Amino acid sequence: MDSYITALMTVYSPATSESDATHWFSTEDVYEAIKKIDPGTSVSLEDVYDSLLMGGFRFQPRPGTLGCEFRWMFKQK
């Protein structure tokens, strides 16, 4: 899982606030991207969640959205 997060962090860094975020992804978005490049991987949604959290990424609902849909905040480098 570390190699996927390292690759992700070559393009994105953790956003420190919603105003700092340039992209908002769900755990499923990141999981599907990993599965697309490596269909045989045994990575789970829980692995993705834990790795993003350990990588310093934060999540919250997007500003202006209705409901409770959490997204990870990314900042493009």
N, C-alpha and C positions, 0 to 999 in steps of 0.2 A: 504494500500500500504506500510505503514511503516514496517509491519511485514515481507514482502517479501524482502525489501531492507536490513533490519536487518539480515535476514537469509543469504542473499547474501554476506553481509559484514563479516560473520563468516569465509568465505573462501577467499574472495577477498577484496582488498582495492583499492581505486582510485590510478591509476598510475600517477606519476607526469610528466612523459615524455614518448615519444615513446620508448626510450631505457630501461625504467623502466617497460614497459608493458610486461606481460607474456601471456595475452589473449586479444583478440579483439572481442567484441560482438556488434551486431547491436541492435537497440531498439527492432526490431522484434524478435531477438533471445531471449532476456530477457522476452519479452511479451509471447512468445510461451512456455518458460519454466514455467512461472507462470500459464498459462492456462493448462499445462500438469498436474501440481500437484493440481490445483483447477479449474476444468473446469467450475464451476458455478460462478466464480468471475466476477464482473462487471468492472474490471480494463480495461482501454483503453490504446492504444499506447501513447496517450498524458500524461496519468498518469505515465506511465513507464518513459517516457522522463523527465518529471518534477521531478520525485523522484530521478532518477539517477543524474540529474543536482544538485539538492538540497543536495544529498549525497556526493557531491564533485567529482563526476566522470567527466572526460573530454572526448571529442570526436574529432577525426580528421581522415583524410584518412590514411590508413596504408601505411607505407613507401614502396616504390617500386611498388605500384599499379597504374594502369592506370585508368583514369576517376575520378569521384568525388563520392566515396562511403565512407561515414563517418561511423566510428566504435568507440564504447566506449573503452577506455583503462583501463584494469583491471590488478592488480598485485596480483598473488596468494600469500597467506600468508605462 
